[in-house]
Amino acid sequence: MSPLCLPTFVDLYLAETDPRDPLASPVLADFSGIPPLLIQVGQFEIIRDDSIRVAHRARSFGVDVELEVWPGMVHVFQVRELPESKQAIGHMAAFMNARASEG
């Protein structure tokens, strides 16, 4: 994918929304009181660094965050029918089951 297409995707994503709106840019969000958070991101995901920043920000609000950066993976790798896709979905299920049994 050409880096030149990124501004087009940003414009499509935002439409008329202010880019500083936390609903558009979670890295600016107030994470107070949210439940434990699992973030999975591929190593080659274009928003990998933003995902890492969101994890740090959520932790700064006291949120229990599990961040997984999957080596060699790309955007939305979980739906690509790769062995890693199935593993990632398994991690999601284990994360939810563990948190459900805590409460």
DAQUILIN-V681637 format. One record per residue. N is the residue number from 0. RES is the residue in one letter. OMEGA is omega in radians with two decimals (* if undefined). Layout:
n,res,omega
N,RES,OMEGA
N,RES,OMEGA
This chain:
n,res,omega
0,M,3.13
1,S,3.09
2,P,3.14
3,L,-3.14
4,C,-3.10
5,L,3.10
6,P,3.10
7,T,3.12
8,F,3.11
9,V,3.13
10,D,3.12
11,L,-3.13
12,Y,-3.06
13,L,-3.02
14,A,-3.13
15,E,-3.08
16,T,3.06
17,D,-3.13
18,P,3.09
19,R,3.09
20,D,-3.13
21,P,3.08
22,L,3.08
23,A,-3.09
24,S,-3.07
25,P,3.13
26,V,3.11
27,L,-3.00
28,A,2.98
29,D,-3.07
30,F,-3.11
31,S,2.99
32,G,3.12
33,I,-3.13
34,P,3.10
35,P,-2.99
36,L,3.01
37,L,3.07
38,I,3.06
39,Q,-3.14
40,V,3.09
41,G,3.11
42,Q,-3.09
43,F,3.08
44,E,-3.10
45,I,3.10
46,I,3.12
47,R,-3.09
48,D,3.06
49,D,3.11
50,S,3.10
51,I,3.10
52,R,3.10
53,V,3.12
54,A,3.12
55,H,-3.13
56,R,3.13
57,A,3.10
58,R,-3.13
59,S,3.07
60,F,3.10
61,G,-3.14
62,V,3.02
63,D,-3.06
64,V,2.99
65,E,-3.13
66,L,3.09
67,E,3.03
68,V,-3.02
69,W,-3.12
70,P,3.06
71,G,-3.05
72,M,-3.08
73,V,-3.11
74,H,3.09
75,V,-3.13
76,F,-3.08
77,Q,-3.10
78,V,-3.02
79,R,3.10
80,E,3.05
81,L,3.04
82,P,3.13
83,E,3.10
84,S,-3.13
85,K,3.10
86,Q,-3.12
87,A,3.11
88,I,3.05
89,G,3.08
90,H,3.11
91,M,-3.11
92,A,3.14
93,A,3.11
94,F,-3.12
95,M,3.14
96,N,-3.14
97,A,-3.12
98,R,3.12
99,A,-3.13
100,S,3.08
101,E,-3.02
102,G,*
